[in-house]
Amino acid sequence: MEIFIVEDHPVVAEGLQKLFAEEGICNNCPVAYSGKECLETLKIYTPQVIFLDINLPDVSGIDLCKTILDLYQPVKIIALSSFGSRVFIQKMLENGASGYLLKNADREEIIMAIKEVTSGKTYCSSAIKEILENKTCDGLPILTKREQEVLKLIAEGLTNNEIAERMFISPLTADSHRKNLLVKLGARNTASMVRIAMTHQLI
């Protein structure tokens, strides 16, 4: 089977490659670490299944999902995310993803997802189904106290270095919080993130 991994965390990508090789599913799975690299690879490689990270360094995986399927309709996309947010799950499925997996999914679940999507079905684990069926959820992800603090400082216009100094954390950690917030809120950039946060009274 031809599988393509689009994931900017090498440890996650390597773990998937090892799993697929051990299971005899795919012995040489290419990896793209950005949206741009993904689209360049697809010009010369046609996979049956793409494991697509939602949080990429240069583009939202949600938008990239739609772009890929507009260009390469037969491919099946399984979304990968660290966040079980109903709004992300819904957006990925609406944009054509055939499955949604959390990054803590076990071996059996990953294999089952491949089998289900390649047979033409949509795969969502019991945990994902529960999130989708939670009618009381407003679709917004839950932010940690630290993320709320970072979001407030971002809204005030502080840079990563300034946030790091204010919160006694490293600039790298501040940047990580910023990226996670972009993903959690489904925002394209900092300006849209602040707008979304204000609209939903998160700040």
Secondary structure, 3 states (H helix, E strand, C coil): CCEEEECCCHHHHHHHHHHHHHCCCCCCCCEECCHHHHHHHHCCCCCCEEEEECECCCCEHHHHHHHHHHHCCCCEEEEEECCCCHHHHHHHHHCCCCEEEECCCCHHHHHHHHHHHHCCCCEECHHHHHHHCCCCCCCCCCCCHHHHHHHHHHHCCCCHHHHHHHHCCCHHHHHHHHHHHHHHCCCCCHHHHHHHHHHCCCC
